Amino acid sequence: MYAIVEIAGQQFKVQKDQKLFVHRLEAAEGDKISFDKVMLTDDNGKVTIGAPVIEGVAVNAKILQHLKGDKVIVFKKKRRKGYQKSNGHRQYLTELVIEGIGSEAKKAPAKKAAAEKATEKAPVKKAAPAKKAAPKAEAKKAAPKKETKKED
């Protein structure tokens, strides 16, 4: 069984017990997290496609460690101009191991319900009646342009 899931703004094809590197996540090492943006699942030939996501399905993962990726060198040069620029960076990554693909954890619906309650409790402000604008003075009419005839 595999699934295509969105993690940190990127889509990954994941299977159970697979290790993968994603952009740095805000959770601590050892935390278990759940991703509910599952686009597609395949269970031994039975394919389910979401529009855009599949409701009630989640991918559960555990954070193994936070690390930095390999150094990437960016070198720019314009020949015969004397221009050379060297730059580089190391990407911050998080290593995950996929623990399972299946029904969504009970925590996610609780968060959705809490969000709905918060929106219900928020006071709704009524819009003030619109004020009528004062009548505008009539625009001055432009004088007609004088026509000039060209004589050959």
QUINOR-V148868 format. One record per backbone hydrogen bond with DSSP energy under -0.5 kcal/mol. NH is the residue of the N-H (numbers start at 1). CO is the residue of the C=O. E is the energy in kcal/mol with one decimal. If there is no record, write none. Layout:
BEGIN
nh=NH co=CO e=E
nh=NH co=CO e=E
END
This chain:
BEGIN
nh=2 co=42 e=-1.7
nh=3 co=14 e=-2.2
nh=4 co=40 e=-2.4
nh=5 co=3 e=-0.6
nh=5 co=12 e=-2.5
nh=6 co=37 e=-2.2
nh=7 co=5 e=-0.6
nh=7 co=10 e=-3.3
nh=10 co=7 e=-1.7
nh=12 co=5 e=-2.8
nh=14 co=3 e=-3.0
nh=14 co=12 e=-0.6
nh=16 co=1 e=-0.6
nh=17 co=98 e=-2.8
nh=18 co=15 e=-1.5
nh=20 co=96 e=-2.1
nh=22 co=94 e=-2.4
nh=24 co=92 e=-1.3
nh=30 co=63 e=-2.3
nh=31 co=28 e=-1.8
nh=33 co=61 e=-2.6
nh=35 co=59 e=-2.9
nh=36 co=34 e=-0.5
nh=38 co=36 e=-1.5
nh=39 co=4 e=-2.7
nh=39 co=37 e=-0.6
nh=40 co=4 e=-1.2
nh=41 co=48 e=-2.2
nh=42 co=2 e=-2.5
nh=43 co=46 e=-2.2
nh=44 co=42 e=-0.7
nh=46 co=43 e=-1.2
nh=47 co=45 e=-1.0
nh=48 co=41 e=-2.8
nh=50 co=39 e=-2.8
nh=51 co=53 e=-1.0
nh=54 co=38 e=-2.6
nh=55 co=53 e=-0.5
nh=57 co=54 e=-0.9
nh=58 co=102 e=-3.5
nh=59 co=35 e=-2.5
nh=60 co=58 e=-0.5
nh=60 co=100 e=-2.7
nh=61 co=33 e=-3.0
nh=62 co=97 e=-2.2
nh=63 co=31 e=-2.5
nh=64 co=62 e=-0.6
nh=64 co=95 e=-2.8
nh=65 co=95 e=-1.0
nh=67 co=93 e=-2.4
nh=69 co=91 e=-3.4
nh=72 co=89 e=-2.6
nh=73 co=71 e=-0.5
nh=74 co=87 e=-4.3
nh=75 co=73 e=-0.6
nh=76 co=85 e=-3.2
nh=78 co=83 e=-1.9
nh=79 co=77 e=-0.5
nh=81 co=78 e=-1.4
nh=83 co=78 e=-1.0
nh=84 co=82 e=-0.6
nh=85 co=76 e=-2.8
nh=87 co=74 e=-3.0
nh=89 co=72 e=-1.7
nh=91 co=70 e=-0.5
nh=93 co=67 e=-3.5
nh=94 co=22 e=-2.5
nh=95 co=65 e=-3.1
nh=96 co=20 e=-3.0
nh=96 co=94 e=-0.5
nh=97 co=62 e=-2.0
nh=98 co=18 e=-2.5
nh=99 co=60 e=-2.3
nh=99 co=97 e=-0.5
nh=100 co=60 e=-1.6
nh=102 co=58 e=-2.5
nh=104 co=56 e=-1.6
nh=108 co=105 e=-0.6
nh=109 co=105 e=-0.6
nh=110 co=106 e=-1.1
nh=111 co=107 e=-1.8
nh=112 co=108 e=-2.0
nh=113 co=109 e=-2.7
nh=114 co=110 e=-2.3
nh=115 co=111 e=-2.2
nh=116 co=112 e=-2.2
nh=117 co=113 e=-2.3
nh=118 co=114 e=-2.1
nh=119 co=115 e=-1.7
nh=120 co=116 e=-1.8
nh=121 co=117 e=-2.3
nh=122 co=118 e=-1.3
nh=125 co=123 e=-0.6
nh=152 co=150 e=-0.5
END
